[in-house]
Amino acid sequence: STAVRNLEYIEAFGLTHKRIGVYIWLLVVLTGLCFTIIKIEKKKSLWYLLRTNSWSTFIILLVYALFSWDRIIVRHNLS
């Protein structure tokens, strides 16, 4: 529901850095939940959970940094 509300805010008020941050946060939480489910089902250690969540967050933020978000925001809001 948060993703849907965020999309509605983007359509109504435009794209901002904070709204992009909401999607990044939701992606980090979703990957964390997936790794938690894997940990429980396959009886992995706490070290596995910390390692995989840390690496997945690092990779998500690294990919996030590859884009020029200011340019994307301006193009979206002007269209």
N, C-alpha and C positions, 0 to 999 in steps of 0.2 A: 504494500500500500504506500510505503514511503517513496518508492521509485515512481509510482503512478502520480502521486501528488507533486513530486518534484518535476515531472514532465509537464504537468498542468501549469505549474508556476513558470516554467521555461516558456511555454506557449503564450501565457498571459503577460508576463513581465520581462521576458528576455533571458538570455543566458548570462550567467555570472560565474566568477571563480568559485564562489561558495556552493553554487548548485552543481558544478562539476565535482567539487569536493565531496558532496553528498553521494554521488555515484561511485567515486573512488572508495569512500568509506563502506558503502554497501558491498562493493566487490571484495574488499578486504575481509569483511565480516562473513560473507558467503564462503570464501575459501577457507576461513578459519573453522566455520561450521562443518564443511566437508571433511577437513582433516581431523576434526574432533570425532566425527562419525567413523572414519577409517580407524582412528586410534581405538575406539571402543570395540568395534567389530573384530578387529584383528589383534586386539590386546597388545597394542604397542606401548612404549614407555612414554613418560612425560617428556623426556629428552627429544623423542621423535616429534611430539607435538610442538614443542618450542622451536625446534630446528626448522620444521616445515613451515610453520606460521611465519617465522622470521624471514626465511628465504622468499616465501610467496609475497609478503608485504614489500620486501626490498625490490623484487622484480616488478610488482605493480607500480611502485613509485618510480622506478627506473624508466619504465615504458611511458608513464605519465609525463616525465621530464623530456621526452623526445619530441613532443609536439609544441608548437607555438600557440598556446592557448589564447593569448591576446588577439592574434589574427583570427582564430576560429570564432571567438566570441564576437568580434566586430562584424565579421562576415555574416554570422547567424543573425545578429540583431539588426543589421541593415537590410536583410532580405525579407 
